Amino acid sequence: MTAQTAQAATGEPMPGIGDLLRDQERGCDAVVTDFQGGKPLLRHRYGGGEPWAAEPVALRIIARSGEWTQP
């Protein structure tokens, strides 16, 4: 199953670059910085660190790019 197929099965829209997400597997908020192998590449919202590729079905969109601000 591809990331797009899995995302369609859950009914959630695919995230885009700059979207703020909740990674439910890691229990943290993250920002989409790129895509790798069909999976969003994420960085922690706070503190940076190394990016990771996440399964789209484990993600929940909190806000779209341009709709949220960094405090």
NUGUVEX-455481 format. One line per field, with one value per residue (C-alpha): residue number from 1; residue in one letter; x, y, z. Coordinates in steps of 0.25 Angstrom, whole numbers. Each point is the difference from the previous one (the first is absolute). Layout:
BEGIN
vomi NUM, ...
loti A, ...
u X, ...
v Y, ...
w Z, ...
//
This chain:
BEGIN
vomi 1, 2, 3, 4, 5, 6, 7, 8, 9, 10, 11, 12, 13, 14, 15, 16, 17, 18, 19, 20, 21, 22, 23, 24, 25, 26, 27, 28, 29, 30, 31, 32, 33, 34, 35, 36, 37, 38, 39, 40, 41, 42, 43, 44, 45, 46, 47, 48, 49, 50, 51, 52, 53, 54, 55, 56, 57, 58, 59, 60, 61, 62, 63, 64, 65, 66, 67, 68, 69, 70, 71
loti M, T, A, Q, T, A, Q, A, A, T, G, E, P, M, P, G, I, G, D, L, L, R, D, Q, E, R, G, C, D, A, V, V, T, D, F, Q, G, G, K, P, L, L, R, H, R, Y, G, G, G, E, P, W, A, A, E, P, V, A, L, R, I, I, A, R, S, G, E, W, T, Q, P
u 0, 6, -1, -10, -9, 1, -3, -12, -5, 0, -7, 10, 6, 15, 9, 8, 13, -1, -12, 0, -3, -2, 9, -9, 11, 10, -10, 6, -3, 8, 1, 1, 13, 0, -4, 8, -5, -14, 1, 0, 14, -3, 8, -4, -8, 9, 14, 4, 8, 1, -12, -7, -9, -14, -11, -12, -10, 6, -1, -11, 0, -1, 2, 3, 12, -2, -11, 9, 11, 12, -1
v 0, 14, 12, 6, -13, 0, 14, -1, -12, 8, 12, 10, 9, -1, 10, 10, 8, 9, -7, -1, -15, -9, -13, -9, -11, 9, 9, 13, 12, 1, 8, -6, 4, -9, -14, -12, -13, 5, 3, 13, 4, 7, 9, 2, 13, 4, -2, -5, -13, -10, -2, -13, -6, -3, -10, 10, -9, 4, 15, 10, 14, 10, 12, 3, 8, 15, -3, -1, 8, -4, 6
w 0, -4, 9, -9, 0, 15, 2, -9, 8, 13, -7, 5, -11, -3, 8, -8, 2, 12, 6, 15, 4, 12, -1, 8, 0, 6, 8, -5, -9, -12, -13, -14, -7, -12, -5, -1, -7, 1, 15, 6, 6, 14, 10, 14, 1, 12, 1, -14, 0, -11, -10, -1, -10, 6, -4, -5, 7, 13, -3, 4, -7, 11, -10, -14, -5, 2, 11, 12, 6, 8, 14
//
